[in-house]
């Protein structure tokens, strides 16, 4: 049985652990859905260093197994944007993703961005595992669009008022 630890407190030396989780195979995320993913990871590394992006990281023992990346929305000043939810497939059914998401919401509301009142996240319309996950966590569909314009299919935008149980 794994001893899980969750934290959003990171040193620069921890950024490699976060990127490491994001580079591995992840639950619910087909690689073909995000053709510029590895380019995006390069940006994430520097944005974590400047704290433009924040991360809630899960460890099983000393091994990083999950991460939720979030930031203040660039145009909606009262909104937190979840940029990525990743969990190692070998942790399926352990509620790692649920715990990470809930704690990212709480930290965003209480510590990181106390002026924010809502949270948004997107996923591919074809990613039924993530769609189901978000609906179970009380996210409501708020629109469908090809958000990134990369020809990888439609994205569903989800929204939630912070503080909802």
Secondary structure, 3 states (H helix, E strand, C coil): CCCEEEECCCCHHHHHHHHHHHHCCECCCCHHHCCCHHHHHHHHHHHHHCCCCEEEEEEECCEEEEEEEEEECCCCCCEEEEEEEEEEHHHCCCCHHHHHHHHHHHHHHHHHCCCCCEEEEEEECCCHHHHHHHHHCCCEEEEEECCCCCCCCCEEEEEEECCCC
